[in-house]
Amino acid sequence: MAKKKASKRTAAPADGLPSTSDYRHSDKRTNLPGAAMASEGEIPRAKRVRYAYSPHLDPVLRFDATGRADRVAAIVEKACKGEHLDEGEKEILRAVGKNWEQPWLEWA
């Protein structure tokens, strides 16, 4: 914390009472809205926000229910041997390349 500068003390008047001076702040409080402003307009109700995370929800185990990830190993072996892949197998390999996912816990 910064130290305050020492101010010069004036000598007390002869009668022993401290001297006082009048100080007025000339600036106005410009950021305060007027009291009538609240009655002029309507405040719209905001929709309730549902956040992605809620500590009240239990975690859920998510996984690929289609089972496409289980067929990947056989398709890769087939491709490594140089055998021809059909369109369905190619699509599975493309999907695995884009988003390979293990089972995961969803905490929301």
N, C-alpha and C positions, 0 to 999 in steps of 0.2 A: 504494500500500500504506500502511495506517495506521501511524503511528509508535507504538512501544511507549512506555508511560509509564516514566519513570526510577524505579527502585526505590531505596529507601534501603539503603545498604550498612552492615552492622554491623561494628563493629571486631573485628578478629581477637582470639581469646583470648590470654592471656599466653604460652601455650606455642607459639604460632605456627602451629598447625594450624587449618584452617577449620572452622567449626561446621556440623554437619549436623542435619537434623530429619527425622523420619519422616512421610511423607505417604501416606495410604491413600485410595483412591477408593471411596466407599461404594456407588455405583450398580452395578446388575447389567446384564449385556448381555441384555436381554429379547427382542430380535428374532432371536436365533440359535436355530434348531431343535435339539432334542436329537439325539444320535447314533443312538438307537434308533428314531427316527421314520422314518428312511430304510428300515429293514427291515420296518416295519409295513405300508406301503401299496405299491401298484403304480402306476407312472407309465405312463399309456397312451401308445402311440406316436402321434405326430402324423402326419397325412397330409402328403405332400409338397405344398408349395405351388407352383403354377405361376403366375408373375407375368406380367402383360400385356406387359411389355417384357423382351426378352432381347437383349443385345448380340451374341449368337452367331448369331442368325437374320438371314438376308438380308432386305432390304426387298422387299416384294411390291407391284406395281402393281395396284390394285383399280379396277374400273369397273363401270358398270351393264351387265350382259351382255344385258339384255332389249332395249336400244336404244330405250327409250321416250323418252329425252331428245332423240333425233334427230328425232322427230315433233312435238316441241313447237312449233317455229317455224311449221309449216304449220297446226297447230290454232289457234294464237293469231291468225294472219292470217285464218283462216276465221271465228273468233269476232269479230274486229274488223270484218269486212264485214257482220256481222249474220246470217250463215247459221246454220242449226240444227246443233247438235252432237249426236252420238249418245252413248249412255251410256259407251262405251269411251273416247271422246275427253274426256268430262267427268272421268272417273276419272283419266286421265293428267294433266290440268291440276290436279286436286286434289292428286295425288301430288307434282307439281312444286312446288306452293305449299307443301307441308309440308316437303319435304326436297329441295331442288335441290342436286345434287352434281356436281362435276367429277371426273375421275379423280384418285385420291389414292394416296399412298404409305403403306403400312402397315408400320411399323417394328417390329412385334412378331411 
